[in-house]
Amino acid sequence: MSPTNSPNPIPFSEPPYLRNLPSPYYTEGHLRFQKACRAFLWENLISHAAEWEKEGHVPEHVFETFCKHNMLLPNLPAPLPVDWLKRLGIHDILGVRVEDWDYLITNGIWSDYTTMAVRTGGPGASGLSVMVVPLKGYPGVTMRRIHVSGTKTAGTTYIELDDVKVPVGNLIGREGDGMRTIMTNFNHERLTIAVQCTRQARVALSSAFGYCLKREAFGKTLMDQPVVRHRLAKAGAELETVSAWIEQILYQLCKLEKVEADRLLGGVTALAKAKAAMVLNECAQCAVLLFGGAGLTQSGQGEIVEGCSAGFVGEAACEDLPDAGEEVGPGEDLRYLDDFVSAMFILLGIVSGYTYRDRSQKQDDSRQLE
């Protein structure tokens, strides 16, 4: 059994529902799976993660183990397609019946196959289709590993296709529906990123909290310093806020029909993804700051914090790219929010704009006086 299933007394280490606080979102089925899932992940992945990360490679047997326990599944809708899973022979996941599930997000890398958007028609969106393309050892396909900042085991790969022949039966959906297929998957992808960022932020901040409780400087612990407590509390407030927001979105996604969920939650989900990346940045920076030099080491007490901060540079920074996240994203997402929320965002933009223009005007006036 994983030691991580024991109650963790460090603040911000776990979401409220795992601290025995009441929640309207989680059922007994959720809690059973969470416990089984964490134990399984600790035994088969997390306890070896640091070692594999340094090697830059995840052993092949890991994927075989996950597959054996039905833990390698594609992104699936909410609620789960129970009948479809049963036809595939999947009746439970880690001992929890598929009927007891409300939501599932999983991911697999180092794949034998990939889905690609390919042009099967004329110009524009109507000429795009989505297909399953074989990779390993397939004629015309060559793959080259790309080493990037952040996690070394991400398996980022440059794929070249040279006259690759793909069977017509590998088409996903209808020909010409590729853009629609891609866009309808965005909500799940964005939620996956938001959940990942939030959990990484929680690990980084709780590690810093635990470190400050024991690290002594000038005759007292760091936690005895008001400025340290203020920085931790500020980051913690951001963390718990985005965590609660993501839980709310997931609950709404499970209760709405897919068409309605895509229409009503698309913009909000994009905002949550961008906000989660901002929160990860705040928590990672806070942790590195409080760890000091130890937060830059790849071993010892600061190993986890260094991994979170490096992961942000390599992953969350891309997840929060200004052109797709903070800058363009929220502006575009306003089209999908209700009138009240839209008005509030517009009001904030007007206030911010006046402040900026007022400052610029003062600078121009000072130049004229000179």
N, C-alpha and C positions, 0 to 999 in steps of 0.2 A: 504494500500500500504506500502511496506517495506521501512523503512528509509534508507536502504542500497542502494536504487536506486538513491539517491541524489548524485551529484558529490562530490567525496572525495578529498579535496585539499592536503592531506598528500602524499608526494612522495612515490612511490612504492606500494601504496595501491591497485592500479588497473592496469591491463595490458593496453598497449597503446590504444587498440581499444575502451576501455571504458573511455578513457580520450579524446575522440573526435579526435584522431589522425587517419589519413587514414590507411587503411589496405586492402591488396588484398584478404584476406581470408574470410572475414565475409560479409554475405548478410543481407538484411533487415529482412529476416526470422530468421537468427541467433540472430539479435539484439532484435527482438520482443520476441523470446523465452527466451533469457537471462533475459530480464526484468520481464517477467511473472514467470520464474523459480525462480529468486531470491526472488521475492515477496512471492511466494508460500512457498519456503523453510524457509523464515524468519518467516512466520506466523505459519507454521506447524512443524518446526524442530529447526531451529537455535536459536530462541528466548527462547526455552526451553532446549537447549542442555546442558548448564552448570548444570541445576537442575537434568536432567536425568543422566548425567555423574556421579554426586555425588551419586545418587541412584544406579548406576550400571545397570540400566534397562530402556529399551525403551518401553513405554506403547503399548499395543496391538492395540489401536485405531489409532496409527500413521500409521501402515502398512495398515490398512483398508482405511484410508484417501488417502494414496499414491496410493493404488490400484484403488480406485474410480476415481482418476484423471489420470489414465494410467501412473503413475510414477514408478510402479514396473514392470520393464521389464528386461529380461536377457541381457547379452552382445550381441549386434547385430552387424552385419557387416556394413561397409560403402560402398556405401550409404545404407539407410535403405531398408529392403525388404517390399516395400509398399503394394504389392498385398497380401502378407502373413498377414500383420498387418490388412488389411481391411477384410480379411476372418475371423479374430478373432473379428471383430467389432470395431477395433481401427482406427479411422479416423483422430484424432487430439490428440495432447499432449499439455495440457494447452492452448488450443485455436489455436495452430499453426498446420496447416495441415501436415500430415506425408509426403506429396509430397514435402514440402518446406524444408525438412531436408536433411542435408548432412552427419551428423555424430552424434552418440549418445553413451554415456557410462553411464550406471546406475549400481547400485549394491543393492542387498537386503540381509539382514542377518536375523538370527533367523528363519530359513527356515523350512517348513514342509517337504521338499524334498531336496536331494542333488545329485549331480553327482559324481560318483566314478569310478576310474579305477580298474577293477577287472580282475583276471586271469581266463579266460574261456578256455584257451588252454595250450599248452606246454610252455617251458621256453623261455625267450627272449621277445622282443617287439611284435612279431607276436602273442603271446598268451594273449595279453591284450585287453580288450574291455571296453567301457564306458557305464554306465547304470544310469538311474534315480532310486534312492533308497528312498523309503518313510522313514520318521524318527519318527515323533511324534506319540506315541502309536502303532507303528507297531511291530508285533510279532518278538522277537529276538533282537530288537534294544534297547540299553540303552545309555543314554547320561548323561555326567557329566560336569558341568561348570568348566572351568579352568581359574583362575584369573592370569592375566599376567600384566607386566609393560605396561604403556601407557594407552590407552583408556579402561575404565572399561566396556563400552557398546559394545565392539567388539564382544562379544558373543563367544569367543574361547571355543570350546567344545571337550571333549574326547568322541569318539563314539565307542561303542563296538557292534560287530555283532556276534550273536550266532545262527548259522544255519538259517540265514535269507533267506527266499524264495522270489525271485524277479521275476515277470512275464517276459517272453521272450519279450513281447511287449515293455518293458522299455528299451530295447537296443537302444543306440544312434548310428546311422550309421550302419556299418557292423561289424560283429563279427571279432575280430582280428585287427581292425583298431583303437584301443584305443590310441596307441602312436601317430599316425598321428593326431587324433582329438585333443589330448592334446597339441601337438606342434603347431598346426595351431592357437590355441587360445592364445598362449603366447604373440603375438604382442599386442592384446587388453589388456591383463592383465598388461603388462609392461607399456603401455601407461596410463592405469588407475592409476597405482602407480606414474608415472611421473607427471601426472596432480595433483594428491592429494598432492604430496610433494611440487610442485611448488606453489600451493595455500597456503599451510601451511606456507611455507617460506615467501610468500608475507604478510600474516597476521602478522607473528612474526616481520618482519623487519619494516613494516609500524607502528606497535604498538610502537616499539622502537624509531622510528623517531618522532612520535607524543609526546612521553614521553620526549625526549631530547629537544624538543622545549619549554617545560614548566618547566622542572626540573632545579632548580637553585642550584649552588654550588660555593662557593668562590666569590660571588657577580656577577655571570653571569650564563646564562643558559648552560647546557651541550653542546648545539649545537654551542655555541661560542668557544668551545675548538677545535682546529684543529685536534687533534688526534681522537676525537669523529667523526667529519665529515669524516675523512679518513676511519675509520672503517665502517661507514654506506655506504660510496660510494663504498668501496671494495666489501661488501656483495651485494649491489644493482647491481653492474656490473655483478656479477655472476648470480643473479636472472634474470635479463632481458635477459641475454645471453641464459640461458636454457629455458626460456619462449618462446623466438623467435624460438629456435630450435624445441621445441615440436609442435608449430604451423605449422612449415614447414613440419614436419613428418606427421602430421595429414592431411595436404593438399595433400601431395604426396600419402598417403594411400587412400584418396578419389578418386584420379585421376587414379590410377593404377588398373589393373585387380588383383584379389585376388592372383593368382599364382605368378604374377610378384611382387606384394607387399610383399608376404612372402619371396620371394627369395632376393629381393633388400633391404628391410627395416628391416629384422629380426635382423641383427647384430647392425644396427644403433639404433633401438628401445631399445635393451638391453643396449647399451651405454648411451642412454638418460635417462633410468630408473636409472642406477647407478649414473649418474651425478646429476640428480635431488635430489637424496637422499643426496649426498655430499653438494649440495647447501642448502638444508634444514638444515643440520647440521651446516653449516657456519652461516646462518641467525639466527637460534635458539641460537647458542652460542653468537653471537653478541648481540642479544636482552637481554639475561640473563645478560651478562656482563654490558650492559649499564643501565639496570634496577637495578642492584645491588641486595641487599637483597630482594627487592620487586619482583624480577623475580623468586623467589623461593616460593612465597606465592600462595595459592590456592584460594585466594579471593582478592578483591580490584583491584588496577591498574595493578598488575602483573599477574592476573589470566590467561589471554589469553596466555601470554608468557610462563608461567609455564606449561600450557597445551600443547603448541607447543613443548617445550623442552622435557617434559615427553613423549609426543607422539613420538618424534624422538627416544628416548631410546627404547620404546616398539615396534615401528613399522618400522620407516625408517631405524633404525640400522639393523633390520632383512632384510628389503628390500635391504640393501646395504651390506649384509654379504660378507666378503672378498672372501670366496670360490666361491660365486655365482655372486658377483658384481665387486668390484674393481680389484681383483686379477685375477681370472680365466676368468671371463666374457669378459673383453676387449680383452684378448689374443685370446679366441675362436671366438669372433665376427669379428676379422680381416679376417677370411676366407670368410666373406660375404661382405666385403667392396671392392670398386674398387681398381685397382692397385696403383693409385696415393695416395689415402688415406692410403692404406696399407704400402706403402713405407715411408710415413711420420711417421707413428706410429713405424715402424721398426727402422727408423733413430733415433727417440726419445729414443727408447729402447737401441740402441747402445750407444748413448751419455750418458744416465743414467748409463748403465753398466760400461762404461769406468771410469766414475766418481767414482762409487762405488769401482771398483777393484783398482783404483789408490789410494783411501783412505786406502783400506785394505792393499795394498802393503806397504804404508808408515808406517802403524802401525806395520807390521811384521819387517820392517827394523829397527824401533826404538827399538823393543824388542831385536833384534840381537845385537844392539849397547850396550844395557844394559848388 
